[in-house]
Amino acid sequence: KKSGCRARKVSGRSVTTAEGATGRSLLGIEDVTERRRRHEHQLIQAQKMEGRGMLAGGIAHDFNNILAISLGYTTRLEGWKTQPEQIPDAIEVIRGAVGRGASLVQQLLASARQVEANFEALDLNALVQELHRMLGATFPKTINFVLHLQRNLPLVRADRSQIHQILLNLCVNSRDAMPKGGTITLETGIRDGEQLREYFSDATADPYFLVRVIDTGTGISQNVEPHIFEPFYTTKPRGKGTGLGLSVVYGVVHNHCGFVRVESAPGQGTTFIVYLPLKSARESAAGADAQVPALPQDAERDGAQASQLGEAEGKLRALGGV
């Protein structure tokens, strides 16, 4: 791995010389980078299994709707030969449903890959938009999404699958904190390294990418907050979670030489902020243009797609399929 970060374990003990003198210490430094990465990889794979289980119910329901929409409107097309004005709308509904199914399949195939970290130039905005489309199709309809993406964001040097996984983990965490529904806001931007050093003294890059995941959920108490990144720590009932989600987030972000911060209070929602160094991204794009073209109207397009899918399900109800 060429992420530039090494993990070291320091141990020490006092020693006594042959003459009986004390007051001296023996320090040992062990490079545990590979061991830590193996543990992080195991946590990521375990979290993927948990994530698939949590999303399976929503995906199954969504595929059932997709098939019912396609079958229902295909059947109606035969009877609409005498009403040709109805046919274009029906075809558009079927096309949208099939596209929705294809997108879900691609997401499942991506999440099923078990690969080592592969650092490459990554369009962070495009990844967030892709995640938004997937979650909009699988999360409860009581969960609303808002995107605030900084335009012309440079490429980040990161492992696409792992960054997708940690953002999914944070969104699932937000969903579980809003059992009666609420809003998840996804933001991207750039933060000056000097400002970040107020929270993390070892933040050496300047500047950093940031991704915020903001929810309107129940919040985190002061007693719980210090433990949220510990492996297997969870406040959920037995069988509802393994406590791996946030520990995977912490491990992946650390492996990217980044940082993660949480802001929360009971009853006031929670904000997770992921910081990834911009310097390494620029180095990986040496000799190339690190800027990505602006994607105007992306948020509006996603909202329009969500609206069309909602209308399609309304038409499904009209067919008597739900």
N, C-alpha and C positions, 0 to 999 in steps of 0.2 A: 504494500500500500504506500502511496506517495502523498498522503494527506499532510505531512509535515509535522504531525503531532506524535509524541512518544509518551507512554505512560511508564513511570518508574516508581518502585516501592523502596522507601528508605527505612532502614531499621538500625537500631543502635543499642549498645549496652556499655556499661562501665567496666573497666578492666583494672586489674592489679598487677603491677610489675613483679619480677622475681624478688626484688628487694622489699616488696610489700607496700610500695607507694600506690596511692589511689588518686582519684581526681582526673583520670584519663578516660577517654571514650573511644569506642570502636564503631565506626559507621559502615554500613553496607548498603549499596545501591544496586537494585536488580531491575532490569528492563522487563516489564511485564506487558508490553504492548500487544504482542501476539496472543497471549493468554486472555487479555481483556477483550480483544477483538473476537476471539472464538466464543467467549461468553455472550458478547453482544449479538453475534450472529445467531446463537441458539435462542436468545430472547426474541430476536426479530422473527424467527421462524415460528416460535410458540405464539407470538402475538398475531402473526398472520392467521394461524389456525383459529385463534379466538375471534379475530375479526371476521373471518369467513362465516363462522357460526352465527355471529350477531347480525350479519348482513343477509344470511341465507333466506330468512323468512321474508324480508322485504323484497329480495330479488325474485323469489318464487311467486309472490303475489303479483309483482310487476310483470313477469313473463306471462302469467296467466291472463292478465289484462291485455298484454300485447297480442297474444294469440286470439283472444276473444274478439278484440277489435278487428284484426285482420280477417278472421273467419266471418264475422258478422257483416262487415262491409263488402267482402267478396261475394257473399251470398246475395246481398241486396243489389249488387251491380247487375245481376241477371234480370232482376225485376224492374230495374230503372231504365231499360232500353227505351221505354216510352217517355222517360223523364231525363233526357240527356243533360239537362242543366244540373242535375244532382251528381253526375258521374265525376267531374273534376274534383269536387270537394271530397268525395269518398276516396278517390285515388290519393289525394294529398294526405288524408288521415292514415291510410294504409302505409304510405311511404314514410310518414313520421313515426309510426309504430315500429316498422321494420328497422329504421335507423336507430331508434331507441334500443331495440333488442341487440343490434350489432354493437352498439357502444357498450352495453353491459357485458357482452361476451368478451370484448377486447379488455375491459377492466379486469374481468375474472382471470383471463389468460395472463395478464401482466402481474397480477397479485400471486399467481401460482408459481412464478419463476423463483427458484432458489439459487441465487447467484451471489458471488462475492461482490464487495463494493467496487463499482466501476465509475471512477470520477471522470466526468466529461462536462463540456459546456452545456448548460441547461437553461431553457427559457422558463423562468419561475412563474411568470404571469400565465403562460400557456398551461403549465401544470396545475395551477390553482383553478383555472377555468375548467379544465378536464375533471378535476375532483368535484367541483361545484355541480357539473352536469350529472356525475355519477350519484352523488349524495342527494341531489334533487329528485332523482328517480327512485331512490331506495329508502330515504329517511321518511318518517311520518309526515303527512301533509301539514301537520300543525307546526312544523319547523320551517321557518322562512330563512332565506339566505340573502345577504347583501355583500356585494363585491366593491372594494375600493382599491384599484390596482394602479400603481404609478406607471405612467406611460414611458416608453423608451428606456425601460429598465435594462441594464447590461446583463449579459449572461452570467450565471453563477456556476462555479466549478463544483459539481456535486454528483452523487449517485441518484439517478432519477427515481429508481424503485424505492430506495430508502427514504428519500424526502417525501415521496407520495405516501409512504407508510406512516411517517410520523405526523403528517398533516391529517391523515385519516384517523389516527389514534386521537388526536386532539379534538377533531370534530365529533367522534363517537363519544368522547368524554363530555363534550358540551351537550350533545343530545341527551345523554343519560342524566345530566343535571337539569333538564327541562322536561320532566315527564308530562306536563300539561301543555307543552309547546312553548315556542319563543323564537328568538332570532339569533342566527350565527352570522357574524360579520368576518369576512376574510379580507385582509389588507396586505399590500406589499409596499415596500419603499426602501429607502437607504438612510442609515443612521451614522452620524459622525462618530469615529472611534473615540475621540476625546470625551464625548458625552457618555458613551458606553462604559468608559473606564470609571465612571462614578459608581457603577454597580459591579464591574468585573475588572479588578486591577491588572489582570494578565491579558486584557484585550489589546493586542499589539497591532492589529491591522487597522487601516484607516482608508476608507470607511467600511461599513458592514451592510449587507442586505438584511432586511427584516421582513418577517411574515407574522402578522397578528391574527390570532383566532379569538374572537370575542363572543361571549354568549351572555344571555340574559337569565341565566339559571340561578340555582340556589346559592352559589358561592362556596368558598372554602374557609373554614374557621382557622384561627391562628394556631390552634393546637394541632390541626391536621397538616397545614401547609408545609412545615419542615420535613415531613415524611413522604410527600407525594411522589418523589422520584425514586424511592426505595423499591427494589424488586420485591414483588409479591405483597406489597402494602396496598390494601384496598379498604374502603369504607362501605363497599357494596355487600349485599347479603350473600351468603354462601351459594355458590353456583351461578352468580350473576357476573362475576369477573375474577380474573386471576391476579390482578395487581401488576401486570406486566406492561400495560400500555404506556404509562408515563416514564417508566424506567427505560423502555426502548427509545422513547423520544430523547431522553437525556444521553443515552449511549451513542445514538446516531449523530446527534448534534455535536457531541464531544469529538467523535471520530472525524467530523468535518472541520475541526478547530473552531467551532462556534460556541454559542452560549444560548441558554434558554432561561427566561424569566417569567414569573407569574405575578399578576396583580389581582387580588380578590378580597372580598369581604362577604360575610353571610348575608344573603338576601340581595346582593348587589351585582351578581354575575361574576364572571371570571375572564381574565385576559391572559393568554399565553403569547409570549413574544419569542420567536426564534431568530437568532442572529447568525449569519454566515459571512465569512470574510470575503470582501470584494477583491483584495489583492491577488489571491490565488486564482481567482477567475480571470483577472486580466492577464496573468502570466500564462494561463493555459490557452489564452486566445492571442498570444503574441504573434504579430505578423498578420492578424486578421482583424476585421472590424467586430468589436465586442458588442456593438449596439444591435438591438433587434428592432425591426420595424414596428411602429406603433400599430395597435390593433383597435382602431376606433370602432365604436358601437358594439364591442364584444359583450359588455355587460348587458346592453339593450338586447342584443341578439339572444343571449342565454335566457333573458327574461321572456322574450317572445317565444322561444322554444318551449319553455316551461308552461307558458300560457296555452300554446297550441296543444301540448300534451294533456293539460287539464281539460281543454275543450274536447279532446278526443275521448277522454274517459267519460265526459258528460254524454257524448254521443253513444258510447258503449252502454251507459245506463238506459238511454233512449231505445237501444236495441233489445233491452231486457236481459243483457248479459251479466249484470251485477245485481 
